Amino acid sequence: MRSDVLVEKWGFEGMDDKVSIGKLLNSKAQEWAMLPEEKGVYAVIAPEGFSPEFAENVDDDWKKELEEYWVKDTNILYFGKVGKEKQKTKRTLRKRIREYIKSKLSETGNHRGGKNIWHLKNVEQLYFIWKECKACEQEELEGELIERFKEDYKQFPFANLKSGNKKKTSPQ
């Protein structure tokens, strides 16, 4: 899926400001500064032509399951959100994405979703895009994005484990 389609169909902004996981893993301050200090939704995106390769430490059974979760014909791998409507949280897209990266580095990152991403050998090629939500609509928007994705592809994005209270099951 081309980047312009992501903007038009999925409503994402900031495609010119995308930041790669590889750059964030190397913790350059200028890359972190690109991420907004606002609430919102974000996505993990694969570049055009990306082909998943799984890390050597992934056993055959888990690799088979991950291959079933892989969604062909899209480069959207994960949707996430920052902050809940009823919480007065100071968490921002920048802080939430930092938690996501810390979960890769086995630090105390408070991020449960998107773990399948870290089983990819070529994870550094992936990148984040985002949509700021100033009106506390991010919880609803994340669910809508996942549901729209499921309508189009008949399964969850590769690394989303659930949408609201609906848990992911292996594709049939």
C-alpha positions in Angstrom: 0.0 0.0 0.0 1.5 3.4 -1.0 2.0 6.1 1.5 -0.5 8.4 -0.2 -3.2 5.7 0.2 -2.4 5.6 4.0 -3.0 9.3 4.2 -6.2 9.3 2.0 -7.8 6.1 3.2 -6.7 5.8 6.8 -6.5 9.6 7.6 -2.9 9.7 8.7 -0.8 12.9 8.7 2.9 13.3 9.2 4.0 11.0 6.4 6.8 13.4 5.7 7.7 13.2 9.4 7.8 9.5 9.7 10.6 8.0 11.8 12.1 4.6 11.5 12.4 2.1 14.3 16.1 1.7 13.4 16.8 5.4 14.2 14.8 5.3 17.4 16.6 2.1 18.6 19.8 4.1 18.2 18.3 6.9 20.3 19.2 10.0 18.4 17.7 13.0 20.2 16.7 14.6 16.9 14.5 11.6 15.9 12.7 11.6 19.3 12.1 15.4 18.9 10.2 14.7 15.7 7.5 12.8 17.6 4.6 15.0 18.8 3.9 15.9 22.5 0.2 15.3 21.9 -2.2 12.4 22.3 -3.2 10.4 19.3 -3.0 7.2 17.3 0.0 5.8 15.6 0.8 3.0 13.2 3.9 0.8 12.5 4.4 0.6 8.8 6.6 -1.5 6.6 8.4 0.1 3.6 7.3 -0.8 0.1 8.6 -4.3 -0.9 9.1 -5.3 2.7 9.3 -9.1 3.2 9.2 -10.5 6.7 12.1 -12.4 8.0 11.8 -13.9 11.5 14.6 -13.8 14.1 16.7 -16.9 14.6 15.4 -17.3 18.2 11.8 -17.8 17.0 11.0 -21.5 17.2 9.3 -23.3 14.3 5.9 -23.5 15.9 5.8 -19.8 16.8 7.2 -18.9 13.3 4.4 -20.8 11.7 1.8 -18.9 13.9 3.5 -15.5 13.0 3.4 -16.4 9.3 -0.4 -17.0 9.7 -0.7 -13.5 11.4 1.2 -11.9 8.5 -1.2 -9.9 6.3 -0.3 -9.9 2.6 -0.9 -6.9 0.3 -0.6 -4.2 3.1 2.3 -2.5 4.8 0.2 -1.7 7.9 1.5 -3.9 10.8 0.1 -2.3 13.9 -2.2 0.5 15.2 -1.8 1.9 18.7 -3.1 4.8 20.7 -2.0 7.2 23.5 -4.3 7.9 26.4 -7.8 7.0 27.3 -10.7 9.4 27.2 -11.5 9.2 30.9 -7.8 9.4 32.0 -6.1 12.7 32.5 -2.8 11.3 31.4 0.4 13.2 30.5 1.4 10.5 28.0 2.0 11.7 24.5 2.8 10.0 21.2 6.5 10.6 21.9 6.3 8.9 25.4 4.1 6.0 24.1 6.4 5.3 21.2 9.4 5.4 23.6 7.6 2.8 25.7 7.2 0.7 22.6 10.9 0.9 21.8 11.9 0.2 25.4 9.8 -3.0 25.3 12.1 -4.1 22.4 15.2 -3.3 24.4 13.9 -5.4 27.4 13.7 -2.3 29.5 10.7 -1.5 31.6 8.6 -0.3 28.7 4.9 -0.3 29.6 3.7 -1.5 26.3 1.9 -4.9 25.7 0.6 -4.4 22.2 2.6 -4.9 19.1 5.0 -7.5 20.4 4.9 -9.6 17.2 7.0 -6.8 15.6 10.0 -7.6 17.7 10.1 -11.2 16.3 11.0 -9.7 12.9 14.7 -9.9 12.0 14.5 -6.8 9.8 12.5 -4.6 12.3 14.8 -1.6 11.9 13.3 -1.0 8.4 9.9 -0.4 9.9 8.7 3.1 10.8 6.1 5.0 12.7 3.4 7.4 11.4 0.9 9.2 13.6 -2.3 11.2 13.8 -2.6 13.7 16.6 -6.0 13.8 18.4 -6.6 16.9 20.5 -10.2 16.1 21.2 -9.7 12.8 23.0 -11.0 10.7 20.2 -8.0 8.4 19.9 -9.6 5.4 21.7 -12.5 5.4 19.3 -10.3 6.1 16.3 -7.9 3.2 17.0 -10.8 0.8 17.2 -12.3 2.2 13.9 -8.9 1.8 12.1 -8.6 -1.8 13.3 -12.2 -2.6 12.4 -11.8 -1.0 8.9 -8.6 -3.0 8.5 -10.4 -6.2 9.4 -13.1 -5.5 6.9 -10.6 -5.1 4.2 -8.2 -7.9 5.1 -10.4 -10.3 7.1 -8.0 -10.3 10.0 -6.3 -8.1 12.5 -3.1 -6.2 11.6 0.0 -8.4 12.1 0.9 -7.1 15.5 -2.5 -6.1 17.0 -3.6 -8.6 19.6 -7.1 -7.1 20.0 -9.5 -4.4 19.2 -11.3 -3.2 22.2 -12.5 -6.3 24.0 -12.1 -8.5 20.8 -9.0 -10.7 21.0 -7.1 -11.9 18.1 -7.4 -15.5 17.0 -5.3 -17.4 14.4 -6.6 -16.8 10.9 -8.6 -19.7 9.5 
